[in-house]
C-alpha cells in the first residue's frame, strides 16, 4: 500500500511529525517575561543557598549549651549584647551567658549555634520599634542548631535546579530571581497559522443562513495553540476553492510562520482541496492514521513550512491537536515533555471501540479512594458538548474492541478533577 494512503499507528505518525519539526532558535528575555516559556538551557546555581547561616525565627541567637538547665521554674538568664535585623551584618562574637536579638533571615553571629524563638522567652514581643532588652529569660533547653538555616542546605553551589526544556512556572521564576538571574535564554515562541476550510462555515456573530454552520474549530484551536506558549495567527475561513486555499497557505508563508494548521479539507471529499494543493505545491507525508476519532489527519510541508491538517469535526480536531499538534509545538520550543499527564482509572461502565486506537471523552472522579471514569454521553466526533463536559480522554489501545465495567484503562487528564 502506498505510504500516503496506509493507516499509520498513532505513535508512528506522531514520531514522523516530530522527526521533521525543528527546535526553534534561542533568544534572551527578561525574567518577568518568562512565565510559560521553555528553557533553552539548564539553570545552574552560581552560589550556594542560603548564602549564609541565618535565623529561621524571630528570637535570640545563643549558645545552646547555656540553656541545658532551663525550665519554667528555673529559667536561664542571658545578656543581650547586640541587635541584628534582617539585611544587616553585625560584627560581634557572643560569649557564654550572652545572646543577640535576631530577626528572621538575619545572619547568625559568630559564636552562636542556635536560635531561641521569642515564644520560649519572657520577651515575647515582635514590634519593630521595640528596643532589644538588656536581659531575657529562656524557659526550656534549646538544641544545638535549632532554628538555624545553614548555608547551602537548600541548594549547593553548582547544582542544576531547572532542566533544559522545562516550562517556566511562577515558582521557577521566583527561584531564578532568588539566584540573581534577571535574563534567561529560551527557545523562541512559535508562530502558528490556523485556517478553517469549508463553504459551509460562518464566523460566530454572522447571520445564520440555511445550510450553513458556525465555525467552532477556529476559537478552539487558537486557544489550544496559545496554551502551548505559541502565537496563533488566525487566517480565517477559507472557501472550498483551490485558488483561495493556495492564497491562504501563501499568506502563512509570507507571515513567516513556523507551522500551518488547518481543520477540514484533508479527506477524500470532492471539495477537500487542501490536500491537493499541498501535494501540488509542497509535499504530503501521510494523511490517514489508525485512530478514532481523527483518522483523516494530514502531515507534510507547504513550500518549506510544516503543515498539519486536522479533521473538520470539532472533537476530531481537538483530539488530533492533543495527539499530534501539541507535541510538535512543544518540541519546537525545546521540550520533550509534550504528552498530557497520564493516570490509570477504573471504568464505571463497559466501553466499546472498533479496534482502532480510540480516545473517549470521560469524567474522572475519585470514589472511595479510587479514580473512576465514566463516559460523557455518545462519542460522535461532532458532539462538542461531550468534550466540554469531559476532564479526561480514555485511551483504548489498538485491537481492543471492548473493556468491561471495573476494568482499568489509561487516561489523559485535560483538567483538574475533584
N, C-alpha and C positions, 0 to 999 in steps of 0.2 A: 504493500500500500504506500502511496506517495506520502512523504513526511508532512506535507501541508494538509492532508486530509485524515491522517490517522488520529485516533483518540489517545492523547498523551495522558499518562497518570499525573496527578496533581503535583507531586514532588518533583518529577522530571520537568514539567512545564515551568514550575517556579524557578528551578535551577537554570534552565535555559534562558530565562529572562535575566536572572541575576548575573549570569556569566557575561552578559553583554551590557550591563549597566555600570558605568564608571563611577568611581568616587570623585566628587567634585573638588575643585581647588580649595586651598586653605586661605582663610583671611583672619586678621586680628580684629577683635572687637573689644569694647569696654565691658567690664563685668556686669554693669547694670543693663546690658542688652542680651545677656547670655541665657536667660531662662528659656527652656525648651529647645535650645540648640545642642549640637553634638560636639564633644571634644575631639579635636583633631590630633591630640597627643595626650599622653598621661600627665597628670598633675602630681608633682613630687614636692614634698615638704622641704624647703630650703633650710629650715631650722627646727629644732625640737619644740614641742608644745605640750604643756605650758612652757613659756620661755624661762621661767624661774620658779622656785618653790614659792607657793603663795597660799594664802589663807582661804579655806572653803567656807568660813563663817565670820560673822562679826563677833569679836571676842578679845582674848588676850593671848599673845604669843608667850609661851612659858617653857621652862624646863620640866618635863613630865615627872621626873624623879622628885621634884619638890612637892608633889601632890599625893604621894603614896599613902599618907596617913589621913588624908582629908575625908571628912564626913559632915553630915548635917549638925551633929553635936560637937564635932571638933574640927571646924573648918580651918584651912590653911590661909594665912595672910601673906600676900605678896605685894611688893612695892612696884609702882608703875614708874618707869624711867624714860619712856618716850611714847609718842602717839604717831601711828603710821596710817594715814588714809590711803585708799586705793590710788595708784598712779604716782605715789611718792616713794622715794628711797631714802631711808634714814640710816646714817652711818652710826650704828650702835651695836654693842655686843652685850647681851644680857648675862648676868651672873646668877649664882644661886640666890634664891629669895627675891629675884627681880622678874618683871614682866613688861611687855609693851602692849598698849592697846592697839588693836589692828582691825582693819575693815576687810570685808570680803574682796579677794583679788589682790590685796597688798602683798608685797614681798616679805617673806619670813626673815626676820633679822638674825644675824649671826648669834649662835648660842642657843637659840630656841629649837625645840624638837617636837612641839605640839601646840595646838591652839585650844583653849578652853572657851566654849561659847558663853556669851553673856548670860544665857539662861541658867547656867550652873554656877553663877556667882551672885554676890549681893549687889552687883551693879548691872541690873537687867534693864538697861536703857539704850535706845538706838538713836536718839535725837542728834542730828548733825551739829547742832550748835552747843551741845553739852560737852563741857571740857572733860578730859580724862581724869579719873580720881587719882589721888596720890597713893592710895592703897585699895585693895579689894580682897574679898574672901572667896575661896574655892570650896565647894561643898562635896566633891567626890573625886576619887583618883582619876587622872587622865592618862590614857595610854600613849606611849611614845608614838609619834607620827599621826596622832588623831587630828583630823580636820585640816590636814596639810595636803595640798595638791602638788605632787612632786614634778619637778622639771622633766618634760619628755614622757610623762606617764600616759598621755593621750596619743601623741604622735611622735615617734622617734625621728630625728633628723634623717633626711634621705628617703623616708617612706613614701611609696606611691599611694596616694589617698583617693584618687579618682582615675579610672581606667580610660584609655583611648576608646572613643566611640560611645561613651556614656552620655545619655541625655541629661542636661543640666536641670536640676530641680532647685527650688529656693534654698533648701538646706545645703546643697552643693555650692551654690553661690556664696552662702554665708561662710562655709569652710574655706573657700578660696580667698575670700576677703580677709578672714582671720589670719591666713598665711601670708597676707600682704600683697596679693595679686590684684591688680586693677585692670589688666588686659589679659586676654587669653586667645589662643588660636582655635578656631572652629572650622568645620567644613562649611562652605558656602551654602546658603539656603537655596534649594532647587526652585526653579520656576516651572510650573506645570500648567500647560494649556488644556482646557477642558471644552469639549463641544458635545452637544446633543444632536442626534441625527433623526430626522423624520418629518414628513409633511404633516403628520397628524398632531404635532406638538404645538402647544401655545405657551407663552410665558405666563406665569401667575399674574393675575390682575387684568389680563386681556379679556374682552368679551368672549364668552364661551360660544362656539359655533358647533352646530350639529356635526357629528363625526370626528370632532377634534377632542383632544385631551390636554390637560395641563402637564407640563414637564416637571416631574418630581426629581429627576436624576441630577439636574444641574445644582440645585441647592444642596442636595445630599453630598455630591462629590466635592463641591467646593469646601464644605465643612470637613469632610474626611481628609482632604488634602491639607487643609490648614492645620488640622490637629497633628499632622506629622511634622510640623515645623516648616513646611514648604509654602511657597507663594502660589496661589491659584490665579490663573488668567482665564477669565470667562469669555469664550468665543461665541457663546450664544447658541441658538438653534440653527442648524444647517439643513436646508431642504434636501429632499431626495433628488439630487441632480449632480452628475459627476463634476461639472464645472464649479458649482458652488462648494462642493466638497473640496476640490483642489484649491480653490481660493482660500478656504478656511485653514487648510493644512499649510499653505504657503504663508499665511499671516502668522501662524505659530512659528514658522522658521524665521520670518522677518523679526519677530519679537525675541528671537534668540532664547527660546525656551529649552529646558533640559529634558522634557518628556511631553508627548502629546497623548492625551487621554480622551477617548470618545465613548459614548454609550449609544448602542444600536448601530445598524449599518454594516455589521461584520458577519452576518449569517449568510444564508443561501437564497434569500428572497430576491425577487426580480428587481426590487428597488434598493437593495443593500449595496450602495455604490462605494462605500468607504474602502472595503476590502479590494475592490477592483482598482481604485485609484492608487491604493498602497502598492499593489503588485506592479502597476504600470510605472510609477514614479519612484518607487523605493524597493523594499524587499519584505516579503512575508515569510516569517519563520515557521509559525504554526497558527492554526485558528480553531482547533477544537480540543477540548480537554474532557477527560472521562470523569465528570463531576456533575453533581446536582445540588442546587441549581447552578447554571452558568456555563453550560457546555460550549456555546459559541463564543469563545474568547480568543482574540487575535493578538499576536505579537509580531512586531517587525520593526522596520525603520522607514520613515518618510524622509527622503534625502539622507542626511546623516543623523537624524533625530530619532531616538527610540519612540515607538508607538505601541500603546496597549489599547485594544478595542474591547470594551465590556459589552455584555448583552444589554438590550433595552429594558427588559423587565426590572423594576426597581430593586427587588430582593436579589436577583441575579447580579445586578450591577454592584450592590453592596457587598455580597459575598465575594465576587471577583476582585473587588478592591482589597478586601481584607486578606485574601489568599495570595494575590499577586502584586497589586499596585503598592500597597503599604510597605511590603518588604523591599520593593525596588526603590521607593523614595527614601526609606530609612538607610538603605545601603549607600545611596548617593551621598549621604551625609556622614559616611564613615563608620556606621554601626552595623553589627550583625545581629543585634538583639531586636529582631523585627517581628517575631511572632507574638500573638496575644498570649497572656498568661493562661496556662492550661491546668485543669484540675480533673480529678475523677469524681463522677457523680453517679448516683443510683437512680435508675429510671422509675418513675411512678406509674408508667403505663407502657404497654407494648408499642414499639416503633417499627415502621417498615420502610424499606428502601427498594430501589430497582436494581441494586447491585453495583451502581456507580458509587464512588466516594461522595458521601452526602453530608450536607451541612443543614441541620434542622434548627429552627428557631425555638428557643425554650426559655423558661424561667427557672433559675436555680435558687433554691432557698435552703435554709437549714432547719431540719426537723429532728428532734430527739438526738441532737449531736451529729446527725448525718447530713451531707449535702445531697439533696434530691432534685430531680429535674422533671418538669412536665412541659409538653409542647404548648405553643401559643396558638392553638387552632389549626386550621388547614394550612398546608405548607405550599400553596400555589406561589409561583415566583412573582405574581403581580400583587400579592397580598401584603402591602407595605405595613398595614396596621399590625399584623402579626410580628413584624420585625420591631416596630415601635414598642410593643409590649414585652419583647424579649430582653433579657440581660446576658444571654449566652447563646453560642452556637454549639450544638452537639455534633461531634464528628463520627459519622458512621463509616467504617473502613470499606474500601472496595471489596466486592464479593459478598458482603453481608447484606442479606435481604430482610432480616428481622432480628430484633432483640427483645427479650421478654421483660415484662414488668419486674423490677427488682434487679435487673442486670446492670452492669457497670459500663460506663462509656466515658470517653474523654470529652471535655467541654472547654471551649474558649470563652473566657469572660469578656463581655463587651462593656459592662458597667459593674459597679459595686453592687452587692446584694445584702439584704438584711438577714 
